[in-house]
Amino acid sequence: MQQASDPTVILGGGFAGLFTALHLSHQNYSHPIILIDQRDRFSFKPLLYELLSGELHSTQVYPRYKELLADSSVTFVQDTVKLIHPHQRRVILASGKLFDYSNLVLALGSKTTYFHTPGAAEYAMPFTSGEEAIALRKNLRHRLHQAIQTQDSERRRLLLTVAIIGAGPAGIELACTLADLLPIWYDELGGDADEIRVVLVNRSREILKGDVNSHLRCTVQRALKRRVVPVDFLFDAAVTKIYADGVEYRQHEQTQILPAGTIAWTAGTAPNPLLIELSVPNNRGRLVVTPTLQLPDFPEIFAAGDCATDNDNPQPTTAQVAYQQGKAIAQNLKRLGEGKPAIPVQIQMRGTLMKLGLNEGVANLFNKVQIKGQPGHLIREATYLQLLPNFGHNRKATTEWLTDELFRRDRPFSHMQLGQTPLLYGVATVAAGLILATPLIWRAALPMQFQQNFGWTGVPTLLDRLAPPSR
């Protein structure tokens, strides 16, 4: 049995870490809970595109940890992990603080990797956090303002070209979003939207290669071509160098340069380097765990999300997996605290969701039924908003979302949608949203104790059966 004073320390505040902490708090875990992350805000990664476009507010997608954890028993520490000593059960932070733990949860996630591409770290813009999404938005706005002020057509063409490196889910969703959004922004400045160019650069000819969304390839290819500005493809192009104003690539044994005013990098991630230093079994940097998500040689340590893998039952590095793992770890920690053995984690893949432009998406339910267009967009946003990691925050975000959908307040439209009848569109949108979000509204409107008394918190709904794919 653990001592009541021994804390459980959670490293990393992404989906796996944050939801482990919240589930522990909700189940009245008897030991202190400490969550450590180097950032002060949680980035709801699947909705970063909405943060970039302004379709959702920063308070919905990029909330502060202290606000999310205000009504919980979790202590949040903003700091960077410097060392982990599993034999001493100790964590040392960059500030010099140290924490001795009874149980440790490793949820440090992954980091952007540039594959040693010269210039990439200096000039390419990653897209993995709220901070990076806001930085990309500012850069794009700045480039549009520069373009409208120049009379040099070649210079303007460069400023209005966006190169996106990588044709995985993140690259595709970003390309679709920008191909709808940038023409609207530039048109507002008085520019010619047809001058905007969005180029998707990929090493192979196959988009979504090896990804859980690969079966959506045909749907995605059609969506990329249907944007306000059709997305251009540059395939079989191996990026060899990034410049401040262009991408050097090797294609068909020739070296060429794509001039671009903005270069976004979505080409890959790598495990946190701290994990390599642990000197425990790993698979390409991901810690090898048992079916209970514990390290074989250190059963007091759990690992989940992007930094862990069960070799006998590997899972994709998606948020729906990390979300379920966080809940399972919390349950096992409580069992251990009660002197019971940990139980294997059962992951249920419930389909995937993708953003394919402004107010357009695809919901692939259980990998069997595809719901596309605006209905797919509504399912996607309603599902994600339900999964926001705080009951009060969830209620506030959902109310704002439904209000915005009804009145189309502060919402960008694509040119294809401007010709629609606003009233008809608004009524149809809210009707669909209400159908999809009714269980969510009831949960948000009723006190949690009331829901618990009637057992409603455990009743699965359509929205419960979906969870967000992560990047």
Kinemage of the C-alpha trace (Angstrom):
@kinemage 1
@onewidth
@group {chain A} dominant
@subgroup {mainchain}
@vectorlist {calphas} color= white
{ca met a 1} P 0.000 0.000 0.000
{ca gln a 2} L 1.175 3.510 -0.828
{ca gln a 3} L 1.649 6.149 1.829
{ca ala a 4} L -0.994 8.862 1.714
{ca ser a 5} L 1.672 11.545 1.525
{ca asp a 6} L 3.432 10.099 -1.537
{ca pro a 7} L 2.441 12.062 -4.665
{ca thr a 8} L 1.657 10.751 -8.098
{ca val a 9} L 3.630 12.884 -10.549
{ca ile a 10} L 2.459 13.281 -14.148
{ca leu a 11} L 4.955 14.593 -16.693
{ca gly a 12} L 3.283 16.195 -19.705
{ca gly a 13} L -0.051 17.953 -20.000
{ca gly a 14} L -1.221 16.638 -23.357
{ca phe a 15} L -4.234 14.378 -23.766
{ca ala a 16} L -2.777 11.400 -21.893
{ca gly a 17} L -1.299 13.398 -19.014
{ca leu a 18} L -4.095 15.891 -18.516
{ca phe a 19} L -6.866 13.310 -18.654
{ca thr a 20} L -5.001 11.025 -16.278
{ca ala a 21} L -4.863 13.919 -13.804
{ca leu a 22} L -8.516 14.886 -14.279
{ca his a 23} L -9.788 11.324 -13.966
{ca leu a 24} L -7.754 10.834 -10.788
{ca ser a 25} L -9.268 14.001 -9.358
{ca his a 26} L -12.801 13.040 -10.364
{ca gln a 27} L -12.522 9.617 -8.735
{ca asn a 28} L -11.353 11.184 -5.449
{ca tyr a 29} L -7.864 9.727 -5.629
{ca ser a 30} L -6.426 9.675 -2.128
{ca his a 31} L -2.867 10.738 -2.998
{ca pro a 32} L -1.531 14.129 -4.053
{ca ile a 33} L -1.564 14.672 -7.846
{ca ile a 34} L 1.102 16.847 -9.456
{ca leu a 35} L 0.944 17.710 -13.170
{ca ile a 36} L 4.083 19.212 -14.718
{ca asp a 37} L 4.277 20.842 -18.146
{ca gln a 38} L 6.626 23.427 -19.634
{ca arg a 39} L 3.729 25.444 -21.093
{ca asp a 40} L 1.034 27.277 -19.163
{ca arg a 41} L -1.742 26.354 -21.598
{ca phe a 42} L -3.302 23.163 -22.899
{ca ser a 43} L -3.419 22.903 -26.700
{ca phe a 44} L -6.441 21.007 -27.986
{ca lys a 45} L -4.486 19.925 -31.059
{ca pro a 46} L -7.312 18.699 -33.330
{ca leu a 47} L -8.913 22.171 -33.152
{ca leu a 48} L -5.775 24.235 -33.812
{ca tyr a 49} L -7.066 24.856 -37.334
{ca glu a 50} L -10.135 26.554 -35.867
{ca leu a 51} L -7.865 28.636 -33.651
{ca leu a 52} L -5.844 29.655 -36.715
{ca ser a 53} L -8.935 30.591 -38.731
{ca gly a 54} L -10.909 32.195 -35.914
{ca glu a 55} L -13.725 29.642 -36.180
{ca leu a 56} L -13.221 28.996 -32.457
{ca his a 57} L -11.865 31.232 -29.710
{ca ser a 58} L -8.569 30.772 -27.896
{ca thr a 59} L -10.425 30.236 -24.616
{ca gln a 60} L -12.012 27.163 -26.183
{ca val a 61} L -8.968 25.646 -27.871
{ca tyr a 62} L -6.022 27.068 -25.909
{ca pro a 63} L -7.078 27.391 -22.237
{ca arg a 64} L -4.728 27.854 -19.286
{ca tyr a 65} L -4.035 24.787 -17.140
{ca lys a 66} L -4.770 26.728 -13.965
{ca glu a 67} L -8.255 27.503 -15.266
{ca leu a 68} L -8.900 23.918 -16.345
{ca leu a 69} L -7.674 22.542 -13.017
{ca ala a 70} L -9.145 25.236 -10.760
{ca asp a 71} L -11.871 23.002 -9.296
{ca ser a 72} L -9.746 19.843 -9.114
{ca ser a 73} L -7.316 18.386 -6.621
{ca val a 74} L -4.466 18.577 -9.146
{ca thr a 75} L -1.457 20.792 -8.451
{ca phe a 76} L -0.081 22.287 -11.655
{ca val a 77} L 3.616 23.120 -11.980
{ca gln a 78} L 4.891 25.003 -15.015
{ca asp a 79} L 8.462 23.890 -15.534
{ca thr a 80} L 10.699 21.838 -17.813
{ca val a 81} L 11.728 18.314 -16.864
{ca lys a 82} L 15.496 18.027 -16.770
{ca leu a 83} L 16.168 14.548 -15.363
{ca ile a 84} L 14.218 11.438 -14.421
{ca his a 85} L 15.776 9.004 -11.928
{ca pro a 86} L 13.613 5.846 -11.926
{ca his a 87} L 15.793 4.007 -9.379
{ca gln a 88} L 15.522 6.919 -6.918
{ca arg a 89} L 11.897 7.650 -7.860
{ca arg a 90} L 12.810 11.277 -8.377
{ca val a 91} L 12.166 13.964 -11.005
{ca ile a 92} L 14.392 17.035 -11.284
{ca leu a 93} L 13.176 20.187 -13.052
{ca ala a 94} L 15.094 22.915 -14.857
{ca ser a 95} L 14.269 25.359 -12.054
{ca gly a 96} L 16.088 23.115 -9.563
{ca lys a 97} L 12.898 21.817 -7.957
{ca leu a 98} L 12.722 18.079 -7.372
{ca phe a 99} L 9.832 15.740 -6.722
{ca asp a 100} L 10.009 12.297 -5.158
{ca tyr a 101} L 7.103 10.187 -6.351
{ca ser a 102} L 5.232 7.077 -5.424
{ca asn a 103} L 3.935 6.659 -8.981
{ca leu a 104} L 5.059 8.404 -12.140
{ca val a 105} L 3.119 8.903 -15.385
{ca leu a 106} L 5.210 9.648 -18.462
{ca ala a 107} L 3.121 11.530 -21.005
{ca leu a 108} L 5.762 13.818 -22.469
{ca gly a 109} L 4.449 13.407 -25.990
{ca ser a 110} L 6.607 14.043 -29.016
{ca lys a 111} L 8.565 16.900 -30.539
{ca thr a 112} L 8.764 18.249 -34.059
{ca thr a 113} L 11.613 16.710 -36.008
{ca tyr a 114} L 13.156 18.301 -39.079
{ca phe a 115} L 15.178 15.219 -40.088
{ca his a 116} L 18.350 17.329 -40.021
{ca thr a 117} L 17.090 19.385 -42.977
{ca pro a 118} L 19.275 22.513 -43.219
{ca gly a 119} L 17.373 25.707 -42.475
{ca ala a 120} L 14.154 23.964 -41.407
{ca ala a 121} L 14.410 24.821 -37.716
{ca glu a 122} L 15.202 28.454 -38.551
{ca tyr a 123} L 12.672 29.191 -41.296
{ca ala a 124} L 9.887 26.573 -41.286
{ca met a 125} L 6.931 27.075 -38.939
{ca pro a 126} L 5.711 24.014 -36.991
{ca phe a 127} L 2.039 23.537 -36.161
{ca thr a 128} L 1.675 21.508 -32.973
{ca ser a 129} L 0.480 23.952 -30.304
{ca gly a 130} L -1.769 26.938 -29.736
{ca glu a 131} L 1.262 29.179 -29.559
{ca glu a 132} L 2.478 27.955 -32.948
{ca ala a 133} L -0.987 28.323 -34.490
{ca ile a 134} L -1.170 31.947 -33.349
{ca ala a 135} L 2.352 32.605 -34.670
{ca leu a 136} L 1.427 31.138 -38.065
{ca arg a 137} L -1.708 33.284 -38.228
{ca lys a 138} L 0.290 36.446 -37.505
{ca asn a 139} L 2.871 35.512 -40.132
{ca leu a 140} L 0.231 34.858 -42.779
{ca arg a 141} L -1.564 38.128 -42.032
{ca his a 142} L 1.745 39.980 -42.286
{ca arg a 143} L 2.548 38.386 -45.641
{ca leu a 144} L -0.859 39.388 -47.041
{ca his a 145} L -0.362 42.988 -45.930
{ca gln a 146} L 3.071 43.018 -47.557
{ca ala a 147} L 1.655 41.602 -50.782
{ca ile a 148} L -1.133 44.180 -51.096
{ca gln a 149} L 1.416 46.970 -50.770
{ca thr a 150} L 3.927 45.806 -53.381
{ca gln a 151} L 3.795 46.571 -57.095
{ca asp a 152} L 6.386 43.903 -57.904
{ca ser a 153} L 4.374 40.980 -59.305
{ca glu a 154} L 7.148 38.434 -58.710
{ca arg a 155} L 7.581 39.571 -55.119
{ca arg a 156} L 3.831 39.471 -54.575
{ca arg a 157} L 3.643 35.947 -55.997
{ca leu a 158} L 6.263 34.810 -53.498
{ca leu a 159} L 4.500 36.468 -50.559
{ca leu a 160} L 1.182 34.849 -51.514
{ca thr a 161} L 2.615 31.328 -51.805
{ca val a 162} L 2.389 28.982 -48.813
{ca ala a 163} L 4.366 25.739 -48.865
{ca ile a 164} L 3.223 22.993 -46.498
{ca ile a 165} L 5.777 20.233 -45.954
{ca gly a 166} L 4.199 16.834 -45.345
{ca ala a 167} L 0.968 15.262 -46.635
{ca gly a 168} L -0.107 13.501 -43.468
{ca pro a 169} L -3.331 14.484 -41.649
{ca ala a 170} L -1.888 17.705 -40.220
{ca gly a 171} L -0.564 18.877 -43.580
{ca ile a 172} L -3.803 18.071 -45.377
{ca glu a 173} L -6.048 19.724 -42.795
{ca leu a 174} L -3.833 22.803 -42.751
{ca ala a 175} L -3.767 22.982 -46.556
{ca cys a 176} L -7.560 22.718 -46.810
{ca thr a 177} L -8.031 25.372 -44.140
{ca leu a 178} L -5.606 27.863 -45.693
{ca ala a 179} L -6.894 27.306 -49.231
{ca asp a 180} L -10.310 28.514 -48.029
{ca leu a 181} L -9.157 31.074 -45.479
{ca leu a 182} L -6.366 33.041 -47.190
{ca pro a 183} L -8.498 34.108 -50.174
{ca ile a 184} L -11.043 35.553 -47.743
{ca trp a 185} L -8.408 37.445 -45.786
{ca tyr a 186} L -6.762 38.770 -48.943
{ca asp a 187} L -10.085 39.754 -50.492
{ca glu a 188} L -10.856 41.798 -47.371
{ca leu a 189} L -7.648 43.757 -48.022
{ca gly a 190} L -8.691 44.455 -51.582
{ca gly a 191} L -6.427 41.844 -53.179
{ca asp a 192} L -7.107 39.317 -55.914
{ca ala a 193} L -7.853 36.024 -54.164
{ca asp a 194} L -6.861 34.061 -57.274
{ca glu a 195} L -3.237 35.040 -56.642
{ca ile a 196} L -3.123 32.914 -53.482
{ca arg a 197} L -1.253 29.646 -53.880
{ca val a 198} L -1.132 26.774 -51.379
{ca val a 199} L 1.322 23.988 -52.227
{ca leu a 200} L 1.430 20.622 -50.482
{ca val a 201} L 4.964 19.175 -50.662
{ca asn a 202} L 5.433 15.456 -50.057
{ca arg a 203} L 8.324 13.036 -50.386
{ca ser a 204} L 6.196 10.321 -52.034
{ca arg a 205} L 3.152 10.342 -54.318
{ca glu a 206} L 0.926 8.890 -51.601
{ca ile a 207} L -0.929 11.143 -49.180
{ca leu a 208} L -1.827 9.843 -45.698
{ca lys a 209} L 0.759 7.103 -46.162
{ca gly a 210} L 0.702 4.660 -43.240
{ca asp a 211} L -1.880 6.734 -41.354
{ca val a 212} L -5.120 5.563 -39.752
{ca asn a 213} L -6.927 7.935 -42.133
{ca ser a 214} L -5.442 6.362 -45.270
{ca his a 215} L -8.810 4.941 -46.332
{ca leu a 216} L -10.064 8.543 -46.648
{ca arg a 217} L -7.536 9.230 -49.401
{ca cys a 218} L -10.079 9.618 -52.223
{ca thr a 219} L -12.329 11.862 -50.148
{ca val a 220} L -9.346 13.999 -49.174
{ca gln a 221} L -8.020 14.331 -52.734
{ca arg a 222} L -11.391 15.595 -53.934
{ca ala a 223} L -11.602 18.031 -51.037
{ca leu a 224} L -8.141 19.463 -51.756
{ca lys a 225} L -9.214 20.292 -55.307
{ca arg a 226} L -12.581 21.767 -54.275
{ca arg a 227} L -11.217 24.549 -52.095
{ca val a 228} L -11.704 28.248 -52.894
{ca val a 229} L -8.133 28.078 -54.199
{ca pro a 230} L -7.374 24.484 -55.270
{ca val a 231} L -4.375 23.068 -53.447
{ca asp a 232} L -1.362 22.370 -55.667
{ca phe a 233} L 0.574 19.116 -55.229
{ca leu a 234} L 4.337 18.762 -55.362
{ca phe a 235} L 4.917 15.049 -54.934
{ca asp a 236} L 8.015 12.839 -55.160
{ca ala a 237} L 9.805 15.898 -53.823
{ca ala a 238} L 12.455 15.294 -51.168
{ca val a 239} L 13.076 18.554 -49.297
{ca thr a 240} L 16.817 19.176 -49.076
{ca lys a 241} L 16.983 22.695 -47.644
{ca ile a 242} L 14.727 25.454 -46.328
{ca tyr a 243} L 15.451 29.110 -47.016
{ca ala a 244} L 13.777 32.212 -45.591
{ca asp a 245} L 11.848 32.580 -48.845
{ca gly a 246} L 11.801 29.148 -50.436
{ca val a 247} L 12.026 25.363 -50.364
{ca glu a 248} L 14.817 23.476 -52.080
{ca tyr a 249} L 13.818 19.955 -53.130
{ca arg a 250} L 15.066 17.024 -55.161
{ca gln a 251} L 12.620 15.643 -57.718
{ca his a 252} L 13.312 13.241 -60.583
{ca glu a 253} L 17.056 13.596 -59.997
{ca gln a 254} L 16.901 17.374 -60.349
{ca thr a 255} L 17.274 20.029 -57.667
{ca gln a 256} L 14.701 22.820 -57.792
{ca ile a 257} L 13.468 25.669 -55.597
{ca leu a 258} L 9.888 26.576 -54.769
{ca pro a 259} L 9.676 30.293 -53.816
{ca ala a 260} L 7.361 30.710 -50.826
{ca gly a 261} L 6.728 33.521 -48.370
{ca thr a 262} L 5.469 31.111 -45.695
{ca ile a 263} L 6.694 27.577 -45.057
{ca ala a 264} L 4.745 25.354 -42.639
{ca trp a 265} L 6.299 22.105 -41.394
{ca thr a 266} L 4.043 19.115 -40.640
{ca ala a 267} L 6.414 16.391 -41.844
{ca gly a 268} L 7.115 14.488 -38.666
{ca thr a 269} L 7.594 14.133 -34.930
{ca ala a 270} L 10.089 12.334 -32.707
{ca pro a 271} L 9.813 11.022 -29.122
{ca asn a 272} L 10.966 13.263 -26.306
{ca pro a 273} L 14.771 12.834 -25.926
{ca leu a 274} L 14.407 12.476 -22.137
{ca leu a 275} L 12.921 9.043 -22.711
{ca ile a 276} L 16.076 7.748 -24.406
{ca glu a 277} L 18.094 8.711 -21.336
{ca leu a 278} L 16.035 6.400 -19.110
{ca ser a 279} L 17.954 3.346 -20.385
{ca val a 280} L 14.823 1.195 -20.444
{ca pro a 281} L 13.490 -0.850 -23.401
{ca asn a 282} L 12.190 1.337 -26.222
{ca asn a 283} L 10.992 0.951 -29.773
{ca arg a 284} L 12.371 3.791 -31.910
{ca gly a 285} L 12.341 6.044 -28.895
{ca arg a 286} L 8.889 5.024 -27.645
{ca leu a 287} L 8.976 3.274 -24.273
{ca val a 288} L 7.919 -0.357 -24.342
{ca val a 289} L 5.072 -0.931 -21.879
{ca thr a 290} L 3.056 -3.890 -20.642
{ca pro a 291} L -0.674 -4.270 -21.472
{ca thr a 292} L -1.352 -2.274 -18.280
{ca leu a 293} L 0.831 0.597 -19.634
{ca gln a 294} L 3.515 0.032 -16.974
{ca leu a 295} L 7.259 -0.182 -17.600
{ca pro a 296} L 8.296 -3.839 -17.189
{ca asp a 297} L 11.251 -3.044 -14.910
{ca phe a 298} L 9.539 -0.199 -13.041
{ca pro a 299} L 5.875 -1.089 -12.438
{ca glu a 300} L 5.355 2.135 -10.472
{ca ile a 301} L 5.883 4.037 -13.750
{ca phe a 302} L 3.146 4.301 -16.372
{ca ala a 303} L 3.655 5.646 -19.896
{ca ala a 304} L 1.101 6.616 -22.541
{ca gly a 305} L 0.428 8.616 -25.665
{ca asp a 306} L 3.104 9.325 -28.247
{ca cys a 307} L 5.943 8.219 -25.977
{ca ala a 308} L 4.815 4.624 -25.299
{ca thr a 309} L 3.997 1.448 -27.204
{ca asp a 310} L 2.882 -2.087 -26.386
{ca asn a 311} L 4.735 -4.223 -28.918
{ca asp a 312} L 2.085 -6.952 -28.745
{ca asn a 313} L -0.785 -4.506 -29.255
{ca pro a 314} L 0.528 -1.327 -30.905
{ca gln a 315} L -1.828 1.629 -31.196
{ca pro a 316} L -1.713 4.689 -33.469
{ca thr a 317} L -0.448 7.883 -31.877
{ca thr a 318} L -3.827 9.603 -31.904
{ca ala a 319} L -5.639 11.625 -29.294
{ca gln a 320} L -8.495 9.147 -29.004
{ca val a 321} L -5.948 6.522 -27.944
{ca ala a 322} L -4.219 8.900 -25.509
{ca tyr a 323} L -7.584 9.951 -24.083
{ca gln a 324} L -8.579 6.351 -23.348
{ca gln a 325} L -5.124 5.569 -21.985
{ca gly a 326} L -5.325 8.490 -19.570
{ca lys a 327} L -8.603 7.218 -18.191
{ca ala a 328} L -7.255 3.659 -17.914
{ca ile a 329} L -4.081 4.767 -16.115
{ca ala a 330} L -6.157 6.713 -13.595
{ca gln a 331} L -8.269 3.629 -12.919
{ca asn a 332} L -5.181 1.458 -12.489
{ca leu a 333} L -3.527 3.968 -10.175
{ca lys a 334} L -6.593 3.930 -7.986
{ca arg a 335} L -6.585 0.122 -7.999
{ca leu a 336} L -2.927 0.059 -6.966
{ca gly a 337} L -3.666 2.529 -4.199
{ca glu a 338} L -6.352 0.150 -2.928
{ca gly a 339} L -3.964 -2.806 -3.025
{ca lys a 340} L -5.521 -4.293 -6.185
{ca pro a 341} L -3.621 -5.360 -9.312
{ca ala a 342} L -3.601 -3.240 -12.432
{ca ile a 343} L -5.705 -4.524 -15.340
{ca pro a 344} L -4.881 -4.499 -19.084
{ca val a 345} L -6.012 -1.480 -21.066
{ca gln a 346} L -8.626 -2.019 -23.761
{ca ile a 347} L -8.509 0.563 -26.574
{ca gln a 348} L -11.530 0.953 -28.816
{ca met a 349} L -10.982 2.716 -32.134
{ca arg a 350} L -14.206 4.546 -32.945
{ca gly a 351} L -13.480 6.155 -36.265
{ca thr a 352} L -11.694 9.302 -37.291
{ca leu a 353} L -12.497 12.934 -37.996
{ca met a 354} L -10.798 15.319 -40.409
{ca lys a 355} L -11.178 18.998 -41.243
{ca leu a 356} L -11.339 19.516 -45.003
{ca gly a 357} L -11.837 23.280 -45.219
{ca leu a 358} L -13.860 26.015 -43.573
{ca asn a 359} L -17.130 24.555 -42.291
{ca glu a 360} L -16.397 21.289 -44.084
{ca gly a 361} L -15.144 17.979 -42.749
{ca val a 362} L -15.501 14.230 -42.796
{ca ala a 363} L -16.587 12.004 -39.916
{ca asn a 364} L -15.650 8.385 -40.560
{ca leu a 365} L -17.821 6.541 -38.031
{ca phe a 366} L -16.250 3.266 -36.932
{ca asn a 367} L -14.312 3.294 -40.232
{ca lys a 368} L -17.522 2.227 -41.987
{ca val a 369} L -19.727 5.267 -42.629
{ca gln a 370} L -18.416 8.558 -43.998
{ca ile a 371} L -20.399 11.719 -43.269
{ca lys a 372} L -19.009 14.543 -45.370
{ca gly a 373} L -19.386 18.267 -45.949
{ca gln a 374} L -21.101 20.514 -43.438
{ca pro a 375} L -22.722 17.613 -41.515
{ca gly a 376} L -19.260 16.101 -41.130
{ca his a 377} L -17.980 19.458 -39.926
{ca leu a 378} L -20.761 19.682 -37.318
{ca ile a 379} L -20.119 16.173 -36.029
{ca arg a 380} L -16.415 16.906 -35.826
{ca glu a 381} L -16.736 20.135 -33.858
{ca ala a 382} L -19.515 18.861 -31.584
{ca thr a 383} L -17.463 15.750 -30.805
{ca tyr a 384} L -14.334 17.706 -30.017
{ca leu a 385} L -16.146 20.246 -27.877
{ca gln a 386} L -17.635 17.421 -25.846
{ca leu a 387} L -14.124 16.181 -25.155
{ca leu a 388} L -12.810 19.479 -23.803
{ca pro a 389} L -11.092 18.553 -20.518
{ca asn a 390} L -13.235 20.396 -18.020
{ca phe a 391} L -16.965 20.244 -17.287
{ca gly a 392} L -17.492 23.990 -16.846
{ca his a 393} L -15.201 24.796 -19.760
{ca asn a 394} L -17.043 22.210 -21.862
{ca arg a 395} L -20.407 23.837 -21.130
{ca lys a 396} L -19.134 27.346 -21.913
{ca ala a 397} L -17.463 26.296 -25.146
{ca thr a 398} L -20.523 24.401 -26.353
{ca thr a 399} L -22.844 27.312 -25.633
{ca glu a 400} L -20.553 29.678 -27.536
{ca trp a 401} L -20.275 27.247 -30.424
{ca leu a 402} L -24.035 26.823 -30.812
{ca thr a 403} L -24.526 30.596 -30.562
{ca asp a 404} L -21.899 31.219 -33.224
{ca glu a 405} L -23.432 28.578 -35.498
{ca leu a 406} L -26.885 30.158 -35.126
{ca phe a 407} L -25.855 33.746 -35.775
{ca arg a 408} L -22.703 32.965 -37.811
{ca arg a 409} L -20.926 35.380 -35.507
{ca asp a 410} L -17.219 35.964 -36.239
{ca arg a 411} L -17.210 32.958 -38.541
{ca pro a 412} L -15.309 32.942 -41.855
{ca phe a 413} L -17.203 31.681 -44.903
{ca ser a 414} L -15.757 30.264 -48.054
{ca his a 415} L -16.849 31.785 -51.358
{ca met a 416} L -18.890 28.687 -52.048
{ca gln a 417} L -20.963 29.350 -48.942
{ca leu a 418} L -21.532 33.077 -49.502
{ca gly a 419} L -24.149 32.345 -52.125
{ca gln a 420} L -26.288 30.283 -49.754
{ca thr a 421} L -29.355 31.674 -48.083
{ca pro a 422} L -28.137 32.761 -44.620
{ca leu a 423} L -31.411 32.030 -42.813
{ca leu a 424} L -31.835 28.621 -44.377
{ca tyr a 425} L -28.193 27.757 -43.712
{ca gly a 426} L -28.431 28.958 -40.116
{ca val a 427} L -31.580 26.949 -39.409
{ca ala a 428} L -30.148 23.815 -41.024
{ca thr a 429} L -26.841 24.195 -39.212
{ca val a 430} L -28.362 24.635 -35.778
{ca ala a 431} L -30.871 21.835 -36.362
{ca ala a 432} L -28.046 19.446 -37.187
{ca gly a 433} L -25.943 20.774 -34.343
{ca leu a 434} L -28.758 20.346 -31.834
{ca ile a 435} L -29.380 16.774 -32.955
{ca leu a 436} L -25.709 15.951 -32.587
{ca ala a 437} L -25.142 17.890 -29.402
{ca thr a 438} L -28.378 17.156 -27.483
{ca pro a 439} L -26.698 14.704 -25.074
{ca leu a 440} L -23.950 17.254 -24.553
{ca ile a 441} L -26.443 20.055 -23.821
{ca trp a 442} L -28.251 17.937 -21.236
{ca arg a 443} L -24.978 17.077 -19.561
{ca ala a 444} L -23.887 20.706 -19.572
{ca ala a 445} L -27.187 21.970 -18.200
{ca leu a 446} L -27.601 19.540 -15.329
{ca pro a 447} L -25.463 19.469 -12.161
{ca met a 448} L -22.875 16.708 -12.138
{ca gln a 449} L -24.286 15.238 -8.923
{ca phe a 450} L -27.696 14.936 -10.582
{ca gln a 451} L -26.153 13.143 -13.555
{ca gln a 452} L -24.203 10.809 -11.266
{ca asn a 453} L -27.319 9.975 -9.247
{ca phe a 454} L -29.114 8.889 -12.401
{ca gly a 455} L -26.095 7.213 -13.929
{ca trp a 456} L -26.087 9.484 -16.951
{ca thr a 457} L -22.360 10.151 -16.926
{ca gly a 458} L -21.636 6.618 -18.084
{ca val a 459} L -24.306 6.356 -20.789
{ca pro a 460} L -22.642 6.249 -24.254
{ca thr a 461} L -23.990 8.515 -26.995
{ca leu a 462} L -23.107 8.975 -30.652
{ca leu a 463} L -20.619 11.627 -29.613
{ca asp a 464} L -19.092 9.334 -27.011
{ca arg a 465} L -18.309 6.851 -29.763
{ca leu a 466} L -16.023 9.275 -31.513
{ca ala a 467} L -12.771 10.748 -30.334
{ca pro a 468} L -10.263 13.070 -31.964
{ca pro a 469} L -7.398 11.975 -34.139
{ca ser a 470} L -4.234 13.650 -33.032
{ca arg a 471} L -1.118 14.943 -34.736
